[in-house]
Amino acid sequence: MKSLLSFSLLAASIAVSSALQAAPLLNVSYDVMRDFYKEYNPAFQKHWVAEGNKPIQIQMSHGGSTKQARSVIDGLPADVITMNMATDINALHEYGNLIPADWAKALPNNSAPFTSATVFIVRKGNPKNIQDWPDLVKEGTEIIVPNPKTSGNGRYTYLSAWAYTLNNGGSEQDAKNFVGKLFKQAPVLDTGGRAATSSFMQNKLGDVLITFENEAEMIAREFGRGGFEVVYPSVSAEAEPPVAVVDKVVDRKGSRAQAEAYLKYLWSDEAQKIAAENYLRPRNQEILKQYADRFPEVEFMPVEKTFGPWDQIQKEHFNDGGIFDQVYAQ
């Protein structure tokens, strides 16, 4: 009887272990990466099997980047997290100790496989004649942008506007004043980039949507190309969407090998081409040249060189009581 009980416990243990091993790989990502991962995931799955591995199921979760990071900290079992800003991945270390402090060193380019620019989506014909950042604060112009407190998209807008002011000879106080005026032009602050797109395209709010350049292509695919135009401002903070394995989750699930391979393949030629086809600027310079016609030249402001380390940026500008709260409450 005792032997039978031991065997049953062992069998149950093996069954649980097998179930954990077979659990889908969960990628918790931000709003505007839906189309990219719809194409990337099957490509990776095919590559994974071709390498002699068992098939793997991949599940996606999308939302405002900060909200997504908070969900992982609160227990959403993400194997990998693919955000649009380092601050949201830093939070997994700072508030949940789910990853090491030096997570960005695990992969090339500070773990950011591609880059992106901030663009303006305007109504067909550009009736407000919006060409650059100062046009957004003209009286009567309404902007649609997600909340910097919950969205990396919103934070890149804030940083791009700040960088524009500095780049044109303005002081830190001038930049603060300009950003305050900019966000006062927003009738609503949605929590994420896709919600902001819905406000602009479906609900017809605002004169201009501020978003990433790859979102413009997603809008075209979903709503058609005839209802809007894309304007590239003279200056953009360089968006570097980083990725990371969530160590405590993969160690618990036994999925580290799958998770690491999944992220590493983002730097493959195949993945870099998928990125370019989805209007994300590939790190591979040869592939970037092949798709140069879809990536206008932009004066990029490197974020950390302009503003300092990401953790400092978060605390100074976006934490409760930070500069954004100050200028928005005035």
LUMLUM-46230 format. One record per residue (C-alpha): chain; x, y, z. Coordinates in nm, 3 decimals. Layout:
BEGIN
SITE chain      c1      c2      c3
SITE     A       X       Y       Z
...
END
This chain:
BEGIN
SITE chain      c1      c2      c3
SITE     A   0.000   0.000   0.000
SITE     A   0.281   0.237   0.094
SITE     A   0.461   0.153  -0.232
SITE     A   0.143   0.216  -0.430
SITE     A   0.096   0.552  -0.257
SITE     A   0.456   0.653  -0.332
SITE     A   0.410   0.555  -0.695
SITE     A   0.090   0.760  -0.716
SITE     A   0.261   1.063  -0.566
SITE     A   0.551   1.024  -0.808
SITE     A   0.314   0.995  -1.104
SITE     A   0.125   1.304  -0.990
SITE     A   0.451   1.491  -0.953
SITE     A   0.558   1.394  -1.304
SITE     A   0.219   1.497  -1.442
SITE     A   0.240   1.837  -1.275
SITE     A   0.595   1.882  -1.399
SITE     A   0.492   1.788  -1.752
SITE     A   0.202   2.031  -1.737
SITE     A   0.434   2.308  -1.630
SITE     A   0.682   2.221  -1.903
SITE     A   0.402   2.228  -2.161
SITE     A   0.257   2.559  -2.044
SITE     A   0.234   2.820  -2.321
SITE     A   0.498   3.088  -2.342
SITE     A   0.336   3.418  -2.238
SITE     A   0.463   3.743  -2.391
SITE     A   0.327   4.049  -2.209
SITE     A   0.363   4.338  -2.449
SITE     A   0.239   4.689  -2.516
SITE     A  -0.048   4.812  -2.729
SITE     A   0.095   4.886  -3.070
SITE     A   0.299   4.566  -3.117
SITE     A   0.003   4.344  -3.205
SITE     A   0.075   4.323  -3.577
SITE     A   0.446   4.261  -3.534
SITE     A   0.401   3.966  -3.299
SITE     A   0.122   3.820  -3.515
SITE     A   0.390   3.772  -3.780
SITE     A   0.690   3.710  -3.557
SITE     A   0.540   3.433  -3.342
SITE     A   0.473   3.186  -3.627
SITE     A   0.818   3.259  -3.770
SITE     A   0.981   3.182  -3.437
SITE     A   0.770   2.868  -3.387
SITE     A   0.882   2.736  -3.726
SITE     A   1.246   2.816  -3.644
SITE     A   1.216   2.653  -3.300
SITE     A   1.085   2.326  -3.444
SITE     A   1.343   2.329  -3.726
SITE     A   1.610   2.336  -3.454
SITE     A   1.481   1.998  -3.333
SITE     A   1.261   2.119  -3.046
SITE     A   0.905   2.028  -2.960
SITE     A   0.636   2.272  -3.081
SITE     A   0.570   2.563  -2.849
SITE     A   0.249   2.759  -2.798
SITE     A   0.279   3.136  -2.758
SITE     A   0.020   3.355  -2.590
SITE     A   0.010   3.736  -2.608
SITE     A  -0.115   4.004  -2.373
SITE     A  -0.136   4.366  -2.494
SITE     A  -0.216   4.693  -2.316
SITE     A  -0.070   5.021  -2.198
SITE     A   0.295   4.947  -2.118
SITE     A   0.300   5.063  -1.756
SITE     A  -0.029   4.890  -1.687
SITE     A   0.114   4.571  -1.837
SITE     A   0.426   4.591  -1.624
SITE     A   0.212   4.637  -1.314
SITE     A   0.012   4.326  -1.407
SITE     A   0.333   4.121  -1.420
SITE     A   0.448   4.261  -1.085
SITE     A   0.106   4.170  -0.943
SITE     A   0.133   3.809  -1.060
SITE     A   0.059   3.776  -1.433
SITE     A   0.300   3.488  -1.521
SITE     A   0.486   3.644  -1.815
SITE     A   0.777   3.440  -1.947
SITE     A   0.895   3.745  -2.138
SITE     A   0.805   4.111  -2.128
SITE     A   0.838   4.327  -2.440
SITE     A   0.787   4.693  -2.359
SITE     A   0.843   5.025  -2.538
SITE     A   1.052   5.184  -2.261
SITE     A   1.311   5.062  -2.014
SITE     A   1.133   5.214  -1.714
SITE     A   0.855   4.956  -1.735
SITE     A   1.102   4.668  -1.729
SITE     A   1.307   4.833  -1.454
SITE     A   0.990   4.828  -1.245
SITE     A   0.995   4.446  -1.244
SITE     A   1.324   4.461  -1.059
SITE     A   1.243   4.757  -0.839
SITE     A   0.899   4.651  -0.722
SITE     A   0.889   4.275  -0.773
SITE     A   1.251   4.156  -0.780
SITE     A   1.146   3.943  -1.078
SITE     A   1.456   4.024  -1.284
SITE     A   1.813   4.134  -1.209
SITE     A   1.910   4.501  -1.208
SITE     A   2.137   4.447  -1.512
SITE     A   1.869   4.279  -1.727
SITE     A   1.946   4.509  -2.025
SITE     A   2.292   4.351  -2.064
SITE     A   2.145   4.010  -2.149
SITE     A   2.095   4.092  -2.519
SITE     A   2.253   4.328  -2.775
SITE     A   2.167   4.700  -2.804
SITE     A   2.064   4.723  -2.438
SITE     A   1.809   4.450  -2.515
SITE     A   1.621   4.668  -2.768
SITE     A   1.596   4.484  -3.104
SITE     A   1.465   4.784  -3.303
SITE     A   1.387   5.155  -3.273
SITE     A   1.102   5.387  -3.362
SITE     A   1.017   5.754  -3.406
SITE     A   0.730   5.964  -3.277
SITE     A   0.500   6.090  -3.554
SITE     A   0.186   6.301  -3.592
SITE     A  -0.125   6.146  -3.750
SITE     A  -0.342   6.425  -3.892
SITE     A  -0.675   6.434  -4.073
SITE     A  -0.671   6.404  -4.453
SITE     A  -0.549   6.727  -4.606
SITE     A  -0.392   6.836  -4.276
SITE     A  -0.656   7.109  -4.217
SITE     A  -0.467   7.253  -3.917
SITE     A  -0.140   7.264  -4.118
SITE     A   0.049   7.077  -3.848
SITE     A   0.417   7.047  -3.938
SITE     A   0.615   7.045  -3.613
SITE     A   0.589   7.056  -3.235
SITE     A   0.497   7.427  -3.198
SITE     A   0.187   7.372  -3.416
SITE     A   0.045   7.141  -3.151
SITE     A   0.008   7.417  -2.892
SITE     A  -0.173   7.664  -3.116
SITE     A  -0.509   7.778  -2.985
SITE     A  -0.791   7.551  -3.099
SITE     A  -0.570   7.250  -3.178
SITE     A  -0.660   6.934  -2.989
SITE     A  -0.411   6.651  -2.953
SITE     A  -0.480   6.286  -2.877
SITE     A  -0.205   6.118  -2.677
SITE     A  -0.204   5.847  -2.410
SITE     A  -0.132   5.926  -2.047
SITE     A   0.243   5.934  -1.967
SITE     A   0.161   5.783  -1.627
SITE     A   0.036   5.461  -1.789
SITE     A   0.184   5.456  -2.138
SITE     A   0.535   5.459  -2.278
SITE     A   0.386   5.615  -2.590
SITE     A   0.278   5.911  -2.379
SITE     A   0.619   5.935  -2.212
SITE     A   0.801   5.936  -2.546
SITE     A   0.570   6.218  -2.661
SITE     A   0.657   6.414  -2.347
SITE     A   1.030   6.351  -2.389
SITE     A   1.023   6.433  -2.761
SITE     A   0.851   6.765  -2.698
SITE     A   1.101   6.844  -2.421
SITE     A   1.394   6.748  -2.648
SITE     A   1.258   6.969  -2.928
SITE     A   1.262   7.271  -2.697
SITE     A   1.618   7.205  -2.581
SITE     A   1.733   7.138  -2.936
SITE     A   1.604   7.480  -3.042
SITE     A   1.788   7.672  -2.774
SITE     A   1.525   7.663  -2.502
SITE     A   1.601   7.624  -2.133
SITE     A   1.481   7.350  -1.900
SITE     A   1.211   7.590  -1.779
SITE     A   1.108   7.660  -2.139
SITE     A   1.080   7.285  -2.198
SITE     A   0.871   7.243  -1.885
SITE     A   0.637   7.522  -1.994
SITE     A   0.607   7.381  -2.346
SITE     A   0.523   7.031  -2.227
SITE     A   0.264   7.174  -1.989
SITE     A   0.096   7.361  -2.275
SITE     A   0.110   7.053  -2.497
SITE     A  -0.076   6.822  -2.261
SITE     A  -0.335   7.091  -2.187
SITE     A  -0.434   7.056  -2.555
SITE     A  -0.550   6.697  -2.492
SITE     A  -0.926   6.659  -2.430
SITE     A  -0.867   6.307  -2.293
SITE     A  -0.566   6.102  -2.183
SITE     A  -0.623   5.736  -2.271
SITE     A  -0.432   5.467  -2.084
SITE     A  -0.257   5.320  -2.390
SITE     A  -0.168   5.377  -2.754
SITE     A  -0.446   5.167  -2.906
SITE     A  -0.710   5.338  -2.695
SITE     A  -0.576   5.673  -2.816
SITE     A  -0.596   5.551  -3.175
SITE     A  -0.960   5.451  -3.120
SITE     A  -1.035   5.795  -2.976
SITE     A  -0.885   5.959  -3.285
SITE     A  -0.998   5.727  -3.564
SITE     A  -1.327   5.584  -3.438
SITE     A  -1.457   5.853  -3.204
SITE     A  -1.318   6.134  -3.424
SITE     A  -1.168   6.320  -3.129
SITE     A  -0.885   6.568  -3.179
SITE     A  -0.694   6.714  -3.471
SITE     A  -0.376   6.509  -3.435
SITE     A  -0.278   6.175  -3.285
SITE     A   0.078   6.150  -3.150
SITE     A   0.209   5.796  -3.170
SITE     A   0.489   5.568  -3.295
SITE     A   0.552   5.543  -3.668
SITE     A   0.461   5.173  -3.676
SITE     A   0.117   5.257  -3.537
SITE     A   0.052   5.463  -3.851
SITE     A   0.083   5.147  -4.058
SITE     A  -0.149   4.959  -3.822
SITE     A  -0.405   5.238  -3.860
SITE     A  -0.379   5.212  -4.239
SITE     A  -0.437   4.837  -4.229
SITE     A  -0.734   4.866  -3.997
SITE     A  -0.905   5.185  -4.115
SITE     A  -0.773   5.235  -4.468
SITE     A  -0.520   5.482  -4.600
SITE     A  -0.752   5.755  -4.721
SITE     A  -0.853   5.922  -4.396
SITE     A  -0.526   6.048  -4.253
SITE     A  -0.173   6.167  -4.325
SITE     A   0.156   6.113  -4.141
SITE     A   0.374   6.408  -4.043
SITE     A   0.729   6.355  -3.916
SITE     A   0.834   6.626  -3.668
SITE     A   1.184   6.771  -3.687
SITE     A   1.293   6.609  -3.360
SITE     A   1.198   6.283  -3.190
SITE     A   1.327   6.108  -2.883
SITE     A   1.465   5.777  -3.006
SITE     A   1.227   5.506  -2.894
SITE     A   1.413   5.185  -2.808
SITE     A   1.158   4.913  -2.719
SITE     A   1.339   4.668  -2.487
SITE     A   1.268   4.304  -2.409
SITE     A   1.352   4.080  -2.113
SITE     A   1.306   3.730  -1.978
SITE     A   1.114   3.732  -1.649
SITE     A   1.359   3.519  -1.454
SITE     A   1.148   3.419  -1.156
SITE     A   0.863   3.306  -1.382
SITE     A   1.070   3.101  -1.625
SITE     A   1.264   2.937  -1.343
SITE     A   0.938   2.838  -1.180
SITE     A   0.784   2.713  -1.505
SITE     A   1.100   2.556  -1.645
SITE     A   1.070   2.764  -1.963
SITE     A   1.398   2.955  -1.961
SITE     A   1.538   2.791  -2.276
SITE     A   1.223   2.871  -2.475
SITE     A   1.201   3.226  -2.344
SITE     A   1.566   3.308  -2.412
SITE     A   1.550   3.162  -2.762
SITE     A   1.228   3.354  -2.832
SITE     A   1.390   3.688  -2.751
SITE     A   1.729   3.611  -2.906
SITE     A   1.560   3.537  -3.240
SITE     A   1.438   3.900  -3.255
SITE     A   1.789   3.984  -3.382
SITE     A   1.777   3.726  -3.662
SITE     A   1.759   3.844  -4.023
SITE     A   1.407   3.704  -4.054
SITE     A   1.280   3.889  -3.748
SITE     A   1.454   4.212  -3.847
SITE     A   1.280   4.199  -4.185
SITE     A   0.945   4.138  -4.015
SITE     A   1.016   4.442  -3.799
SITE     A   1.091   4.657  -4.105
SITE     A   0.776   4.537  -4.278
SITE     A   0.583   4.652  -3.972
SITE     A   0.754   4.994  -3.976
SITE     A   0.990   4.926  -3.687
SITE     A   1.346   5.038  -3.759
SITE     A   1.568   4.727  -3.755
SITE     A   1.905   4.728  -3.581
SITE     A   2.054   4.539  -3.874
SITE     A   2.187   4.827  -4.085
SITE     A   2.183   4.631  -4.411
SITE     A   1.816   4.545  -4.365
SITE     A   1.742   4.905  -4.264
SITE     A   1.894   5.019  -4.594
SITE     A   1.674   4.775  -4.785
SITE     A   1.365   4.940  -4.635
SITE     A   1.497   5.298  -4.632
SITE     A   1.203   5.423  -4.839
SITE     A   0.964   5.376  -4.546
SITE     A   1.185   5.536  -4.281
SITE     A   1.228   5.912  -4.335
SITE     A   1.532   6.067  -4.174
SITE     A   1.458   6.208  -3.830
SITE     A   1.680   6.398  -3.590
SITE     A   1.680   6.150  -3.304
SITE     A   1.761   6.265  -2.953
SITE     A   1.914   5.970  -2.758
SITE     A   1.706   5.957  -2.442
SITE     A   1.969   5.874  -2.180
SITE     A   2.225   6.114  -2.329
SITE     A   1.963   6.390  -2.323
SITE     A   1.786   6.321  -1.994
SITE     A   2.006   6.085  -1.791
SITE     A   1.946   5.723  -1.679
SITE     A   1.597   5.581  -1.721
SITE     A   1.541   5.534  -1.348
SITE     A   1.626   5.901  -1.297
SITE     A   1.388   6.002  -1.579
SITE     A   1.106   5.802  -1.424
SITE     A   1.152   5.948  -1.077
SITE     A   1.202   6.307  -1.191
SITE     A   0.933   6.327  -1.458
SITE     A   0.672   6.053  -1.424
SITE     A   0.649   5.928  -1.066
SITE     A   0.370   6.068  -0.850
SITE     A   0.450   6.431  -0.776
SITE     A   0.702   6.449  -1.062
SITE     A   0.729   6.718  -1.327
SITE     A   0.446   6.578  -1.540
SITE     A   0.207   6.589  -1.245
SITE     A   0.320   6.943  -1.167
SITE     A   0.270   7.084  -1.516
SITE     A  -0.054   6.896  -1.579
SITE     A  -0.211   7.010  -1.252
SITE     A  -0.133   7.379  -1.305
END
